[in-house]
Amino acid sequence: MLKFVNTTKKFIGGEVITTALNNINLEIEAGEYVAVMGPSGCGKTTLLSILGMLDSPDAGEYWFDGRNVAGYREDQLNEVRRGRIGFIFQSFNLIEELSVEENVELALEYSSSSPDERRERVAAMLEKLGVAHRAKHRPSQLSGGQQQRVAVARALVTRPAVLLADEPTGNLDSAHGEEVMELLQKINEEGTTIVMVTHSPAHAARAKRTVGLLDGAIV
């Protein structure tokens, strides 16, 4: 479903060229749960950004669901990505001025769903993730674990085929972190492909496969 072929990404800052990904070859099948591990600066977030089409490789290929999207224009990437990929970040990225249900519904802004259908989907997702009773609250009125559950709801309400998670427990205590990890495992068991960046060997052990990165290369 997701495939890198000789994929390279470099960043240029002044006279310094940093190779974030160096000739990566990686294939992730539909329904897999893959953890990506490695030290800070090894290219994990860059890999996730290209998988999510937030960035493009400088060389090589990136195949998404049978299409090589390397070299696609931004509008083409948006079209491929919309509704197919969900993102969960270390920072919850919730909008304080909006209620919980409004934050989740925002993910459906460009969908073809009717307003009634969007509200039904949001309510069902909040119920599924155990935060329906907080639907009218603002993010600051929630615990860290509840905020991350809302962020997961926002990522899943579009019914994506792929969920990309960048250190999803990084801002949580151990108890709430375990709640989120159990939630991700359940989501994967229901058929969603998950790629998760983590520093935690315990969390990586929940995945079906672990990919190690070092200096932009798979080890």
Steps between C-alpha positions, in 0.01 A plus 500: 500500500785739591838460331824694487741415217849655530336799669722792600425830672752777570469834676722796415578763762754753377805300400396194702320212328329250731391165361186413695421185299773319311389260227220343704327182385195410708167329437199505734206274423135593554394419857852502644596674824859624465707681761790722389780546751834677513686785671400863463593641160514163326221580252192352669280809473613563141406144409156550656453835323568344161273205577228753582575708187578806709841498330643346184823307438785658305579172326354152476139388512214501746213269412166550673231244427641417159595853390847650497421842651860626507502813289126565534395864532359620833142498372546143374644391835206661681258309281672165565543568872151632577305250704763227453757602762449598864763668718563488875773722643682528831339840554124461479455797262144564614348845449412652837227726356308194378317237700605135490237409242588804287869402507415153372251624240769726358660193342182456290493858375586406142306175487188453292299400807188694595505702829275240663725214390809682626341553841398134517850384411658732757261386774562132418878546505498689830283225648736232370801671658328564833487880490140558386419648842759770430362598157405857603816564702804698386840325476635678811222338704628151417782289641800424280371150433158632401656758268698231322183290466333798335802534269467131412127550435582788265750279316256209465172677423592518129536118506859502373673191367830609660565655841837672557595565862802712601587431866128481591572448872782754530295752699318245716573334832553125498139408584346718230775392261399137546137592433597653167719201408216259572275717287744491207527123526121468485484734198757285320310182582199659329703528178669842499866507393709678765852642481618636834818685590604432858799508732346237729604135453193397703267687267684374192450145628124546451554539125524202268834617360770749599713696252823652631644821356851637545647796312219489247543132418315185604702282737 
